[in-house]
Amino acid sequence: VCLVGEDLGSKLAKWSGCVLGADGLIYGIPYDSPRLFCFDTSTQTCTLVGNSVGYGDGKWKNGDLGPDGCIYGIPGNALKVLRYDPRSEVATRLGEDLGDSENKWDGGVLASNGCIYGIPCSASQILKFDPKITTASLVGHGMGTPSSDYCGGVIAGDGCIYGLPRGAEQVLQYDPRLKDLSSVGVDLGSMSWKWLIGPPDLLEGRMKWREGCLGPDGCIYGIPNNASRLLKIDPMSGEVSLVGEDLKEGGGKFHGGVLGRDGSLVLLVAVSCLFQQQC
């Protein structure tokens, strides 16, 4: 493991999540930074791209590659969806004004219908954005006013979108075809978390898992942030379970993961050690 690319400064929380573009380049989604970053793995170079979208904490939280080849950022604190076109190198804000509440959605998923769905964090509904007509709408029945409910989502082979529980008690399941929203699996809120370190928003069962990956076995694996083990979601059986070795509770260990070519899930380190789970 080594650090590559140019020095991007020491300021915290500049970007939140990355998207692999159709051009093979990796794009960082602006969280506090006013611009996206672009990383070229072939040359190991990193540059800032696009026009400024302004400063501000938590603007967008992760993103997706749209069917049109553009990069889309999911609104956290921002009022609108972000679109970046790698061909013109222009960043714009699109769709309806989604309000100025904080941490509205965290991560998104591109469904087979060509629309991008934002996973609700503090929002009470799922965000649906249609890149073709650049409109944003809310779908799924209202879930009240949750606080840090889900963080990241994955689309499975059954066509459903699964939201990873950040503070929620169960896994979120949304079927874009039937427009059906439900909770699946065991009650994960009954776990007794003993927090080791972290800010107040890590308390009371929050930030259990952060993002997830679809394994070669068709199951979804949730990345443990403060949870002690990986979360496994089997879309075929509907079973939700904990797998892997005990990594200890608390600590804000990992912030996402990627599936390696060998089928291993590599967790991205926050304050912990590198860990691999064979799927």
C-alpha positions as CSV (number, residue, x, y, z in Angstrom):
1,V,0.0,0.0,0.0
2,C,1.4,3.4,-1.0
3,L,0.4,7.0,-1.7
4,V,0.3,8.1,-5.3
5,G,-0.4,11.3,-7.3
6,E,0.1,14.9,-6.5
7,D,-0.2,16.5,-3.0
8,L,-3.9,17.6,-2.7
9,G,-3.4,19.4,0.6
10,S,-4.1,18.5,4.2
11,K,-7.7,19.9,4.5
12,L,-10.1,17.3,5.8
13,A,-13.1,15.9,3.9
14,K,-12.3,17.3,0.5
15,W,-14.1,14.6,-1.5
16,S,-16.7,11.9,-0.7
17,G,-16.5,8.8,-2.8
18,C,-15.2,8.1,-6.3
19,V,-16.7,7.1,-9.6
20,L,-15.0,5.2,-12.4
21,G,-15.7,7.1,-15.6
22,A,-16.4,5.7,-19.0
23,D,-13.0,7.0,-20.0
24,G,-11.3,4.8,-17.4
25,L,-10.4,7.7,-15.2
26,I,-11.5,7.9,-11.5
27,Y,-13.4,11.0,-10.4
28,G,-13.7,12.3,-6.8
29,I,-17.1,13.8,-5.8
30,P,-16.8,17.3,-4.1
31,Y,-17.7,17.2,-0.4
32,D,-16.0,20.4,0.8
33,S,-13.7,20.9,-2.2
34,P,-15.0,23.3,-4.9
35,R,-13.9,21.0,-7.7
36,L,-13.8,17.3,-8.7
37,F,-10.5,15.5,-8.9
38,C,-9.5,13.1,-11.7
39,F,-7.0,10.3,-11.2
40,D,-5.4,8.5,-14.1
41,T,-4.2,5.1,-13.0
42,S,-2.0,4.6,-16.1
43,T,0.1,7.7,-15.3
44,Q,-0.5,7.9,-11.5
45,T,-1.4,11.5,-11.8
46,C,-4.2,13.4,-10.1
47,T,-5.6,16.8,-11.2
48,L,-8.5,19.0,-10.3
49,V,-11.1,19.2,-13.1
50,G,-14.1,21.2,-14.1
51,N,-15.3,24.6,-13.0
52,S,-15.8,25.6,-9.3
53,V,-19.0,24.5,-7.7
54,G,-18.3,26.5,-4.6
55,Y,-17.1,25.7,-1.1
56,G,-19.4,24.3,1.6
57,D,-19.3,21.2,3.8
58,G,-21.0,18.0,2.7
59,K,-22.3,19.2,-0.6
60,W,-22.5,15.8,-2.3
61,K,-22.0,12.4,-0.8
62,N,-20.7,9.8,-3.4
63,G,-21.9,9.5,-6.9
64,D,-22.7,7.4,-10.0
65,L,-21.8,7.0,-13.6
66,G,-24.9,7.9,-15.7
67,P,-25.9,6.1,-18.9
68,D,-24.9,9.3,-20.7
69,G,-21.3,9.0,-19.6
70,C,-21.6,11.9,-17.1
71,I,-20.7,11.7,-13.4
72,Y,-23.6,12.5,-11.0
73,G,-23.1,13.6,-7.4
74,I,-25.8,12.7,-4.7
75,P,-26.9,15.7,-2.6
76,G,-25.9,15.6,1.0
77,N,-26.2,19.3,2.0
78,A,-26.4,20.6,-1.6
79,L,-29.8,21.7,-3.0
80,K,-29.5,19.9,-6.3
81,V,-27.9,17.0,-8.1
82,L,-24.4,17.5,-9.5
83,R,-23.5,16.6,-13.1
84,Y,-20.0,16.6,-14.4
85,D,-19.4,15.9,-18.1
86,P,-15.8,14.6,-18.6
87,R,-16.0,15.5,-22.3
88,S,-16.7,19.2,-21.9
89,E,-15.2,19.4,-18.3
90,V,-18.2,21.3,-17.1
91,A,-19.9,20.8,-13.8
92,T,-23.6,21.9,-13.3
93,R,-26.4,21.6,-10.7
94,L,-29.5,20.0,-12.1
95,G,-33.1,19.2,-11.2
96,E,-35.5,20.5,-8.6
97,D,-34.5,22.3,-5.4
98,L,-34.4,19.5,-2.8
99,G,-34.2,21.7,0.3
100,D,-31.4,22.9,2.6
101,S,-31.6,20.1,5.2
102,E,-28.3,18.3,5.9
103,N,-27.2,14.8,5.0
104,K,-30.3,14.2,2.9
105,W,-28.9,11.2,0.9
106,D,-25.7,9.3,1.1
107,G,-24.7,7.4,-2.0
108,G,-26.7,6.4,-5.1
109,V,-27.4,3.5,-7.4
110,L,-27.9,3.3,-11.1
111,A,-30.9,1.1,-11.9
112,S,-31.7,-0.8,-15.1
113,N,-34.3,1.9,-16.1
114,G,-31.4,4.5,-16.5
115,C,-32.4,6.5,-13.3
116,I,-30.2,7.1,-10.3
117,Y,-31.6,6.5,-6.9
118,G,-30.2,8.3,-3.8
119,I,-30.1,6.4,-0.5
120,P,-31.9,8.2,2.3
121,C,-29.7,9.3,5.2
122,S,-31.8,12.1,6.9
123,A,-34.3,12.3,4.1
124,S,-37.6,10.4,4.6
125,Q,-37.8,9.2,1.0
126,I,-35.5,7.8,-1.7
127,L,-34.3,10.3,-4.4
128,K,-34.9,9.4,-8.0
129,F,-33.0,11.3,-10.7
130,D,-33.6,10.8,-14.4
131,P,-30.5,11.9,-16.4
132,K,-32.5,12.0,-19.7
133,I,-34.9,14.7,-18.6
134,T,-32.8,16.0,-15.7
135,T,-35.6,15.8,-13.2
136,A,-35.5,14.8,-9.5
137,S,-38.4,13.4,-7.5
138,L,-39.0,11.5,-4.3
139,V,-40.1,7.9,-4.3
140,G,-41.1,5.3,-1.8
141,H,-43.4,5.9,1.1
142,G,-42.3,8.3,3.8
143,M,-40.2,6.8,6.5
144,G,-40.7,9.5,9.1
145,T,-37.7,11.7,9.9
146,P,-34.9,9.2,10.4
147,S,-31.5,10.3,11.6
148,S,-28.5,8.8,9.7
149,D,-30.5,5.8,8.7
150,Y,-28.7,4.4,5.7
151,C,-25.3,4.9,4.1
152,G,-24.8,3.7,0.5
153,G,-26.7,1.2,-1.6
154,V,-26.1,-1.7,-3.9
155,I,-28.3,-3.1,-6.7
156,A,-28.5,-6.9,-6.7
157,G,-29.2,-9.5,-9.3
158,D,-32.9,-9.3,-8.5
159,G,-33.1,-5.7,-9.7
160,C,-33.8,-4.4,-6.2
161,I,-31.7,-1.7,-4.5
162,Y,-30.5,-2.4,-1.0
163,G,-29.6,0.4,1.5
164,L,-26.9,-0.4,4.1
165,P,-27.9,0.4,7.7
166,R,-26.0,3.3,9.1
167,G,-28.3,3.8,12.1
168,A,-31.4,2.0,10.9
169,E,-32.5,-1.3,12.5
170,Q,-32.9,-3.2,9.2
171,V,-31.7,-3.3,5.6
172,L,-33.7,-1.1,3.2
173,Q,-35.0,-2.8,0.0
174,Y,-36.5,-0.8,-2.9
175,D,-37.8,-2.3,-6.1
176,P,-37.7,0.4,-8.9
177,R,-40.0,-1.7,-11.1
178,L,-42.8,-2.2,-8.6
179,K,-42.0,1.0,-6.7
180,D,-42.1,-1.0,-3.5
181,L,-40.2,0.0,-0.4
182,S,-39.6,-2.4,2.5
183,S,-37.2,-3.4,5.3
184,V,-35.7,-6.9,5.2
185,G,-33.7,-9.2,7.5
186,V,-33.2,-9.3,11.2
187,D,-33.4,-6.4,13.6
188,L,-29.9,-5.0,13.7
189,G,-30.7,-2.3,16.2
190,S,-30.8,-4.8,19.1
191,M,-27.0,-5.1,19.0
192,S,-25.2,-3.6,22.0
193,W,-22.5,-1.3,20.6
194,K,-19.7,-0.3,22.8
195,W,-18.1,2.7,21.2
196,L,-14.4,3.1,21.4
197,I,-13.7,6.5,19.8
198,G,-15.5,9.0,17.6
199,P,-17.7,12.0,17.6
200,P,-21.3,12.1,19.1
201,D,-23.0,11.1,15.8
202,L,-21.4,7.6,16.2
203,L,-23.4,7.0,19.3
204,E,-26.6,5.1,19.9
205,G,-26.1,2.5,17.1
206,R,-25.3,4.9,14.3
207,M,-22.7,4.4,11.6
208,K,-22.8,0.6,11.9
209,W,-22.0,0.0,8.2
210,R,-20.8,2.4,5.6
211,E,-21.3,1.5,1.9
212,G,-21.3,-2.0,0.4
213,C,-20.2,-4.2,-2.5
214,L,-21.9,-6.9,-4.6
215,G,-19.8,-10.1,-4.3
216,P,-19.3,-12.7,-7.0
217,D,-21.7,-15.0,-5.0
218,G,-24.5,-12.6,-5.6
219,C,-24.6,-11.4,-2.0
220,I,-24.1,-7.9,-0.8
221,Y,-21.5,-7.1,1.8
222,G,-21.8,-4.1,4.1
223,I,-18.6,-2.4,5.2
224,P,-18.2,-2.2,9.0
225,N,-17.6,1.4,10.2
226,N,-18.4,0.9,13.9
227,A,-19.9,-2.6,13.6
228,S,-17.7,-5.5,14.6
229,R,-18.2,-7.7,11.5
230,L,-19.2,-7.4,7.9
231,L,-22.9,-7.5,7.0
232,K,-24.0,-10.1,4.5
233,I,-27.3,-9.7,2.6
234,D,-28.5,-12.6,0.5
235,P,-31.1,-11.2,-2.0
236,M,-32.3,-14.7,-3.0
237,S,-33.2,-15.9,0.5
238,G,-33.7,-12.6,2.1
239,E,-31.3,-13.6,4.9
240,V,-29.2,-10.9,6.6
241,S,-26.3,-12.1,8.8
242,L,-22.9,-11.1,10.2
243,V,-19.8,-12.7,8.7
244,G,-16.0,-12.6,8.9
245,E,-13.8,-12.3,11.9
246,D,-14.5,-10.0,14.9
247,L,-12.9,-6.6,14.1
248,K,-14.1,-5.1,17.4
249,E,-16.9,-2.6,17.8
250,G,-16.5,1.2,17.4
251,G,-13.5,3.1,16.1
252,G,-14.8,4.2,12.7
253,K,-12.7,1.5,11.1
254,F,-13.5,1.5,7.3
255,H,-15.1,3.9,4.9
256,G,-16.2,1.7,2.0
257,G,-14.7,-1.1,0.0
258,V,-14.0,-2.5,-3.4
259,L,-14.2,-5.9,-5.0
260,G,-10.8,-7.2,-6.2
261,R,-10.2,-9.2,-9.4
262,D,-9.5,-12.2,-7.3
263,G,-13.0,-12.0,-5.7
264,S,-11.7,-10.6,-2.4
265,L,-13.4,-7.6,-0.8
266,V,-10.8,-5.0,0.2
267,L,-12.0,-2.5,2.8
268,L,-10.8,1.1,2.6
269,V,-9.1,2.1,5.8
270,A,-10.3,4.9,8.0
271,V,-8.3,4.4,11.2
272,S,-7.8,0.7,11.1
273,C,-5.8,-2.0,9.3
274,L,-6.3,-3.5,5.8
275,F,-8.7,-6.4,5.8
276,Q,-9.8,-8.8,3.2
277,Q,-12.9,-11.0,3.2
278,Q,-13.1,-13.8,0.6
279,C,-16.6,-13.8,-0.8
